[in-house]
Amino acid sequence: MNKFRLNAMAMILVLAVAVQACKDETTTPEPDPTPAANPIVGSWKSQGTDVAPLLKVFFNIDSIGATFRTDNTYSVAARDTGGTIINYAGTYAVTESGVANIYNITLNQSAPTEVTSQGIYRVFAASPDSMYYEVIQTTPSLPGTWTAPTAAAGFGSTAGPNLPAGWNLQKFRKN
């Protein structure tokens, strides 16, 4: 009987090794624990000659602070020449445009009013980083015929009634 048990245990051991050896060795690769950071994430400041002429001339804006978070929310504080600050907030979505590190961006503003804006941006690595940023409200429509900028047309491509080229281009520096 002992010899039978010994043989049975040996067979179980051989079967276990055989089953393990036949096991599929392919494994699912681990996801990258740190996906590439969206270059817009962080806090940005625009002031002086970096403020888009459209905002300076028509809205008397003298500085803008913007924060884009990793959870795809944003907040913006725009200060006019009289010292009044208007706070904006909402969510954003970004896609790669396929053109020279330019990204497409859609902003869904929830405060102070609900609007959607579309445009493009590009971050330049420097010390501090800088960013070209150009967006225009698309919903609800602005009076006249307005066209959001596109990566294919490049920066300065926002089109609108009597809008000079480049007047909607905002420049930011990372805080």
N, C-alpha and C positions, 0 to 999 in steps of 0.2 A: 504494500500500500504506500509506503514511503517513496518507493521508486516511481509509482504512478503520480504522486503529488509533485515530486521533483520534475518529472517530465511535463506535467501540466503547467507548472510554473514557468518552465523553460519555454514552452510553446506560447504562453501568454506574453512573456518577455519578447520573444521573437516577433510575435504579431504586433506588439506595441511599437517596436523599432521599425518594422516594415510599414505600418500605418504612418508613423511620423516621417519616414523617408519619402513616402508618396505624397505627403502633404504639399499643397500648392504654396510655393515660396514667394509668389508675387504679393506685394503689399501695396497698399495705397500710400502714395507719398504724403508726408506731413505737409500741411499748408504752411506757407511762409508766415512765421509768427509776427513779423513786422512788415506789413505791406508798404509799398512805396508811399511816402507822405505826399499829400496834395500840396504843391508849393504855395497855394494861397493861404493855407492855414497859418494863423498868427495874427499879430496886431500891426496895423499899418497907419501911417500918418501922411497927409497931403496938406501942404500949406504954401503960401506965396505963389511963385510962378508955376508950381506943380499942379495947382488947382485948374481944372478945365475952364477955358475962357467962357464956355456956355454957362457954367455955374457961377462964375465971378460976375459976368455982365448982367445976366437976367435974374439971378437969385441972390446976388451980393454975398456969396459964400466965400469966406476967407480961409477956412481950414476944415478938414474932414479927418476923423479918426474912424477906422474900421477894424473890426475883429471877426475873423472867420475861424470857426471851431471845427474840430475833427468830427463832431456829430452832425455836421452840415447845417448848423445854425449860424447866423451872423447878427451883428449889431453895428450900427453906424451912428455917429454923432456928427452932425454938420453944424458949423458955427458961422453965423453971418457977421457982417461988418459991424452990426450994432450989438453983438454979444449974445444974441438969441441962439440957443442950441435946440436943434430938432433931432430927436432920436428915432431911428428906424430899426426894425428888427424883422427877422423872418428866417426862411430856410433857403438853401442853395443846392444846385446840382451842377456837376462839372463833367464834361466829356473831353477827350482829346480830339483836337481838330485834324490832326495829321499834317499840320503846317508848322514848321519851325518852332516847336515848343509853345505854340499858342493854344490855349484851352478855350472851349466854349463854356459859357456860364449862363444859367437861368436862375434868377432870384425870385422867390415867392414871398413878397413882403407882407407881413401881417400887421405891422404897426408903423406909423400911426394910421395908415389906411391900407386896404388890400390892393396891391398892384403886382403885376408880373413884369419883370424886366429881363432882357436878353442881351448878350454881348460876348466879348472876348477879353482875355487877359494873358499876360506873359510875365513871368518872374525872372529877373536877371540876378544871378548869384554875384554878390558883391559884399562889401562890408560898410554899411548894412545892405541887405538885399533891397532891390528896387523892383517896382512893378508898373507896367503899362496896363491900364484898365479902362475899358470903354463899354458902357452899357446904356440902353435906352428903354424906357417904359414901352411895353408892347400891349398890355391889357390892363385897364381899358385903353383904347386907342387914344393917342394924342391928336389934337386938331391938326388937320393937314395930312400929308402923306409922309410918314416917317419909316425909315428902314434901319433895322438894327445892323450893327457892324458884323462882318464875317471875317474869319481867318483868311479865307481866300482873297478877299479884297484888301485886307490888312488894316492896321491901325489908322484911324482918321476916316474910316469908311461909313460912319453913321451919316445917313442922309435925311434931310428934313427941309422944310420951307426956309429958304434964305440962310441955311446953316453953312458957314464956311468949313472947308475940309479941316479936320483936326480939332475943331472947337469942342468936341465932346471927349477928347482924350485926357484922361486923368492919370497923373503920375503919383505913385506912393513910395514911401521908404519904410522898411520894416523897423518897428520899434525894438 
